[in-house]
Amino acid sequence: GSRLVGFAGKRDTDFIEDRTIPLSACMTPVSDVATAFHPCTLEEVNEKMMTLKVSYLCVVDTEGNLKSLTTRSDLKKNRDYPNQCKNAQGQLVCGAAVSSSSADALDRADALAKAGVDVIVIDSRNGDTQEQLDVLKWIKQNHPSVDVIAGNVAVHSQVRKLLDAG
């Protein structure tokens, strides 16, 4: 399952030479792991990390299941790159590609959409092949909230076909 039982970072494992030792023997026990309870905002997580002066913070639900992990480098990137591309939940935008000519293109697109990707790129040699149009139409009909990138196009008639497909 996803129950948090401890945390193992570089500080816990860097100097262990015997790689047969169980991870449970060297990880930080859950009682000593910095945590926040879900739901919480990114601002609350950042504030808690700064207050506790920790390099990581595990966000858990009331049953102790790990929901997310935020690191000091995440905090610094949020500060240094305030205009990074994020979705409505404040997470970095995630995209993946499917091949329009692959037999499992629809299954892959379906699995990606269900996993929560923000955008699916349809990989195709030509921007308006019937295969690409069919995959585009299927994605937009079955997962209308997922953005789709399709193409490449050279003339306006190719653009029109893609737009009409979804």
N, C-alpha and C positions, 0 to 999 in steps of 0.2 A: 504494500500500500504506500501511501504518501505520508505516513506518520513520521514526524520529526523525532529522531532518537538521539541526535547529536550532530556535531558539525566537524568536518575534517577539512582544514585548509592547509596551505603550504607550511605554516608555522607548526602544524601538528605532524607533518609527514616528511619535511625536507631532510632531516638528519637521521631518519630511520634507515639503517642499512639492511636489516633483515626484512625483506619484502614478503615473508610468509606470516608475519604478525597480523592477526585480524585487525581490521580497521577499528572495530569497537574498542580495542586496547589502547589506541593512540588518539582517538578523536575527543573533542571537547564534549563532555556529557550535556544532555539537553538542559539540565538544571542550570548550567553556566552559559548557555547560548543566549545572546541578545535577541529578544523577540518583540513583535507587536502583534496585536490581534486584528484579524480581518473582520469587517471591512475597515480600511483606513486609507487616507489619502497619501499621495506621494509626499506632500508637504509635511504631513505628520511623521512619516517614516524618516524623511531627511532631518527633521527637528530632533527626533529621538536618537538618531545616529550621532548627531553633533553633541547632544547632551551627554550621551553615554561614552562618546569618544571611541567608537568601535569601527572596525573595517567592514563589517557586514551586519545585516539585520534580517532575521527570518520572520516572515509574516505567516502566522498560523491561524487556523480557525479554532473554535471553542473546543474541538475534539483533539487538537494538537496536530492536525494535518497541515503540511507545508503548502501554502498557497503561492508564495513568491519569495524571492531572495533579492535583497538590494545590497549593493556593495558601495564602498567609499568611492570607487572609480565611477559608479553610476551617479553619485552625488556631484562629483566634480564635473562630469560631462553635462549634467543638467545645468550647472552653473555656467560652464564655459561655452555651451552651445544651446542657448535658450530657444533657438529657432529650428531645432532638429525636427524631423518629420515624425509626428506622432498621430495616433488615431484618437477617436473620441474618448477612449478610456485612459489616455495619457501614456500609452505604450508606444514604443517604436513601431512604425509601420512594418508589417511583415508581408513579403510577397514570395511567390514560387511560380515555377513554369510548368506547363504541360506541353507536350508535343502534339500538334494537330494530327499528325500521321500515325500516332501510336494507338495500338488497339485498346490500351487501358486509359486513354486520355480522359474519358468521362468519369471513370472510377477514381482516377487520381484527382481530377478537379473536384469531385464530390468530397473525397476524403480531406483535401486541402481546405475547402470551404467549411466543412464540419469542424476542422481543427482550429478554425478562426483566422485564417490568413485574411489580410485586408485587400490584397490584389493578386490576381492570377494573370500571368503573361502567357499568351498562346504563342509557342515557338513554331514558326513556319517559314519556309523559304520564300514564299510569295504571299503577299498580303491579302489576297482575296480568293484563295482556293476554296473550293466547296467544303473541304475538310475543315478549314479554319472557320468558315462561316457557320458550319454545323456545330462545332465545339462552342463557339461564341454564343450562338443562339441558345444552346442547351444550358450553358452556365448562367446566362441572364434570366432564363425561364425558371431554373431550379434554385438559384442563389442570387436573387436580384440585388442584394445589398453588397455583394462582392464586386469591387471594381475589376475591370478586365482591360488589359493592354493587348492590342492586336495590331497587326501590320506586317510588314512594311508596305508602304504604298508609294506609288510614283505619280498617279494621276487621280483627278477628282472622282472619277467613276469608281475606283477602288475604295476610296473613302466612303462614298455613298453606300456601297454594298455592306461595308463593315457597320456603318451607322444603322442601316436598316435591319441588320442582324442582331443588334443589341448594343 
